[in-house]
Amino acid sequence: MSRHIIFKCPRTGMNVQHRLDEVPADKAEDAYRSVNCPACTLTHFIHRRTGKLLGEA
């Protein structure tokens, strides 16, 4: 199962929609996934449980 998230691209400031797969219960809490950003064409790392960018408070 997957869910939609919206994150703000740190480079362009645009809101970006992405689909993340659910994290199995046996996976680590700090599981980040790399995402290709369509707004700036760079790769960002998003926490699979919270949907927040790496380094975001």
N, C-alpha and C positions, 0 to 999 in steps of 0.2 A: 504494500500500500504506500502511496506517496501523498505529499501535501504541498500546497503552494505556499511560498513565502515571498515577501517583498523586502528587499534590502536597498539601502541607499549606496550607490556607487561612490566610493571615496574620492575618485578622480574627477568625475563629472557632476556629482551631486544629484543625479537623476535617480528616481525610484525604478528598480529593476525587479521584475517578477521571475521567479524560478521555481522549479519543482524539485523537492528533495525526497529521497526515499526514507522510509521510517527506519529507525535504528533498532536492531534486535536487542533484547534485554541483556544478552551476554557480552555486548560490546562495551568498550571503555566509555566513561562519561565525556572525556575530552576528545571526541571524534570529529575532526574537521574534514570537510570535503572541498576539493578544488572545483571552482565554478568559472566557466568562461563568461565574462561579462559582455553582453551585446552593446552596452552603452560606450565602453572604452576599449573593448577587445583585449583587455588584460585578464589575468587569472586572479580571482580572489578566493580566500579560504573562509568557509562558512561552517559554523558549528551545527552539526546535524540535529541536535536536540532543540537548541534555542533559536536557530536561524540567524544568529548574530555573526558579524564579520570578526575575523581574528583581530584582536587589539581593540575592539569596540567595548565600551564599558557597559 
